[in-house]
Amino acid sequence: MSFELRELNGGIGREIVGLDLTNGISPETSAALRQTWLEYGVLVFRGMGTSPEVQLELSRCFGELEPHPIATFRHPDYPDLILLTNEGGPVGPVYDFGDGPVTQRIPWHTDLAFMTTPNAGALLRMVRKVETGGQTGWLDTAAAYDELDQATKDEIADLEAVYLFRAGLEEMRFNQQGGKRLSPRKENYPHFPPVANPLVWTHPETGRKVLNVSTLNIEYIIGRQDEAGDALIRRLIEHALQPRFQYVHEWENNDMVLWDNRRTMHAAFGHPLDQIRVVHRTTIKGDVAMGRVLPETGTAEVVA
Ligand SMILES: [Fe+2]
């Protein structure tokens, strides 16, 4: 094989070692990388992301790329690359958790959990790292499901939950982060209707069951909009967030990390606002829906 695997110091993923990305990727290597991605959920390519071209070619091994829907987030020279940087101002809200202004702190979530069709994956390349903070974590929602007790698996097998877009951490109902919002709330986000997605989803490619509790977005369990339902969500989140399911990456420049968004959650730890960080991201398009859009006539009486 044209690469080897190395265990990571955590509960998910593998490091890819010995892969030469400087002379193109053969179809055989591409297929092997894709299988490895599906098997392990997170792949780390240390120091291999030496250019946008390398990142784009590697990303295309895993599926069709999805440019950012908002043009200003696209890299001006590479429209399939998403430019994430606080150079020129913070990208998202700024908070103070007690140590000064922090940007890019995003709690555990699955991308697009507030929509019916999650993207298949994404790949980050560190262009300019920060000296303080800035880690990214991933956790394995397939392993988290597997390790639930049978009674809980039976209880949640057919449940759906409502997931919402959040414009700020203060809107989260679960896994609350605290902290004081320093930047004003923008009102110009697109409107996203509420969706109902299953608490347990079957991965469309591997067939593994995954625990779907994106902490940023989950609102309530349909038919159990009461304290017992909320307690169940809290218990599932507490289970999923155990460190043994997690891998946390300490970035070096040119590192790339790829994840399968359908069997992971990830979290951005954030960094001081006065340090500049530059990340290039590609998103791998998803094409399998897990849930449904809900009518917006008040959500309390929605039934499955
Ligand atoms: Fe994300």
Boltz pocket constraint, residues with backbone or C-beta under 6 A from the ligand:
constraints:
  - pocket:
      binder: B
      contacts: [[A, 106], [A, 109], [A, 110], [A, 111], [A, 266]]
      max_distance: 6.0
